[in-house]
């Protein structure tokens, strides 16, 4: 039985095999989605003094 091809070949779909293949190897696209809250913000958003991160 012939199966028709889809118009979208899945180039932009989520590939679960990249994560499920080897979970102990970190991928770079996972780290780009990480964010952390900034607890101490300057009064001026364009301040030139850096914000210290306290962990």
TORPA-4810 file (N, C-alpha, C, O; in nm, 3 decimals):
<nodes>
NODE_1_0.084_-0.116_0.000_0.000_0.000_0.000_0.089_0.124_0.000_0.178_0.135_0.084_X
NODE_2_0.066_0.215_-0.092_0.146_0.337_-0.102_0.098_0.438_0.002_-0.021_0.460_0.019_X
NODE_3_0.195_0.499_0.069_0.162_0.601_0.168_0.200_0.737_0.112_0.313_0.755_0.066_X
NODE_4_0.110_0.832_0.115_0.144_0.965_0.062_0.235_1.040_0.159_0.228_1.023_0.280_X
NODE_5_0.320_1.124_0.102_0.406_1.208_0.184_0.328_1.329_0.234_0.238_1.378_0.167_X
NODE_6_0.363_1.375_0.351_0.299_1.494_0.403_0.365_1.618_0.344_0.478_1.611_0.297_X
NODE_7_0.294_1.729_0.346_0.352_1.852_0.292_0.457_1.910_0.386_0.548_1.980_0.341_X
NODE_8_0.447_1.882_0.514_0.546_1.927_0.612_0.631_1.807_0.651_0.580_1.709_0.706_X
NODE_9_0.760_1.814_0.622_0.848_1.701_0.650_0.898_1.698_0.794_0.980_1.614_0.829_X
NODE_10_0.850_1.788_0.877_0.884_1.785_1.018_1.016_1.850_1.052_1.076_1.816_1.155_X
NODE_11_1.064_1.940_0.970_1.192_2.005_0.999_1.182_2.097_1.120_1.283_2.121_1.187_X
NODE_12_1.063_2.148_1.148_1.047_2.239_1.261_0.977_2.174_1.378_0.947_2.241_1.477_X
NODE_13_0.948_2.047_1.371_0.879_1.979_1.480_0.976_1.948_1.593_1.098_1.945_1.573_X
NODE_14_0.922_1.925_1.711_1.004_1.892_1.828_1.056_1.750_1.813_0.980_1.656_1.791_X
NODE_15_1.186_1.735_1.825_1.249_1.605_1.812_1.279_1.551_1.951_1.376_1.592_2.015_X
NODE_16_1.196_1.460_1.999_1.213_1.406_2.134_1.333_1.313_2.143_1.383_1.289_2.253_X
NODE_17_1.380_1.260_2.032_1.494_1.168_2.036_1.623_1.240_2.074_1.716_1.176_2.124_X
NODE_18_1.630_1.371_2.051_1.750_1.445_2.090_1.765_1.452_2.241_1.876_1.462_2.292_X
NODE_19_1.654_1.447_2.312_1.658_1.451_2.458_1.655_1.310_2.516_1.727_1.282_2.612_X
NODE_20_1.574_1.223_2.461_1.554_1.091_2.518_1.667_0.994_2.483_1.678_0.888_2.544_X
NODE_21_1.751_1.029_2.385_1.856_0.937_2.342_1.960_0.917_2.453_1.988_0.804_2.492_X
NODE_22_2.016_1.026_2.503_2.115_1.017_2.611_2.089_1.133_2.706_2.122_1.248_2.675_X
NODE_23_2.032_1.104_2.820_1.991_1.210_2.910_2.106_1.270_2.989_2.091_1.377_3.047_X
NODE_24_2.222_1.205_2.993_2.334_1.255_3.071_2.422_1.352_2.993_2.513_1.412_3.051_X
NODE_25_2.398_1.369_2.865_2.474_1.463_2.785_2.390_1.590_2.769_2.282_1.583_2.710_X
NODE_26_2.436_1.705_2.819_2.356_1.828_2.806_2.361_1.881_2.663_2.467_1.882_2.600_X
NODE_27_2.250_1.923_2.613_2.242_1.984_2.480_2.241_2.135_2.496_2.197_2.188_2.597_X
NODE_28_2.291_2.204_2.394_2.301_2.349_2.404_2.165_2.417_2.398_2.148_2.523_2.458_X
NODE_29_2.069_2.360_2.328_1.939_2.425_2.318_1.861_2.417_2.448_1.766_2.493_2.466_X
NODE_30_1.898_2.330_2.538_1.831_2.324_2.668_1.875_2.442_2.754_1.794_2.500_2.826_X
NODE_31_2.003_2.479_2.748_2.053_2.588_2.830_2.004_2.724_2.781_2.002_2.819_2.860_X
NODE_32_1.966_2.736_2.656_1.916_2.864_2.609_1.778_2.894_2.664_1.737_3.010_2.666_X
NODE_33_1.705_2.794_2.707_1.571_2.816_2.759_1.571_2.843_2.909_1.466_2.875_2.965_X
NODE_34_1.684_2.831_2.974_1.688_2.852_3.119_1.690_3.001_3.151_1.749_3.081_3.078_X
NODE_35_1.625_3.037_3.259_1.623_3.175_3.306_1.629_3.175_3.458_1.588_3.078_3.522_X
NODE_36_1.677_3.282_3.514_1.682_3.292_3.659_1.630_3.430_3.698_1.650_3.527_3.625_X
NODE_37_1.565_3.440_3.812_1.510_3.570_3.853_1.619_3.665_3.903_1.716_3.623_3.967_X
NODE_38_1.601_3.789_3.873_1.691_3.893_3.922_1.627_3.952_4.046_1.523_4.017_4.037_X
NODE_39_1.688_3.929_4.160_1.627_3.972_4.286_1.658_4.117_4.320_1.574_4.186_4.376_X
NODE_40_1.776_4.162_4.288_1.814_4.300_4.318_1.827_4.377_4.187_1.925_4.361_4.114_X
NODE_41_1.730_4.458_4.159_1.732_4.537_4.036_1.777_4.680_4.068_1.752_4.729_4.178_X
NODE_42_1.842_4.746_3.974_1.874_4.887_3.997_1.748_4.973_3.982_1.651_4.932_3.918_X
NODE_43_1.751_5.091_4.040_1.637_5.181_4.027_1.620_5.227_3.883_1.508_5.240_3.833_X
NODE_44_1.731_5.252_3.817_1.729_5.292_3.678_1.761_5.170_3.593_1.859_5.100_3.619_X
NODE_45_1.680_5.144_3.492_1.703_5.027_3.408_1.830_5.041_3.325_1.889_4.940_3.285_X
NODE_46_1.872_5.164_3.298_1.992_5.187_3.218_2.112_5.223_3.305_2.202_5.295_3.261_X
NODE_47_2.115_5.174_3.426_2.226_5.202_3.517_2.352_5.133_3.469_2.346_5.025_3.409_X
NODE_48_2.464_5.195_3.495_2.590_5.138_3.450_2.656_5.051_3.556_2.757_4.987_3.529_X
NODE_49_2.600_5.047_3.673_2.655_4.963_3.779_2.597_4.823_3.765_2.476_4.808_3.752_X
NODE_50_2.680_4.719_3.766_2.628_4.583_3.750_2.551_4.535_3.873_2.571_4.585_3.983_X
NODE_51_2.465_4.439_3.852_2.387_4.380_3.959_2.462_4.258_4.010_2.496_4.171_3.930_X
NODE_52_2.490_4.247_4.140_2.559_4.126_4.190_2.462_4.009_4.201_2.353_4.023_4.256_X
NODE_53_2.503_3.895_4.151_2.424_3.773_4.162_2.471_3.698_4.286_2.589_3.663_4.295_X
NODE_54_2.384_3.675_4.379_2.422_3.608_4.504_2.358_3.470_4.507_2.237_3.455_4.520_X
NODE_55_2.444_3.370_4.495_2.395_3.232_4.498_2.446_3.164_4.621_2.417_3.047_4.644_X
</nodes>
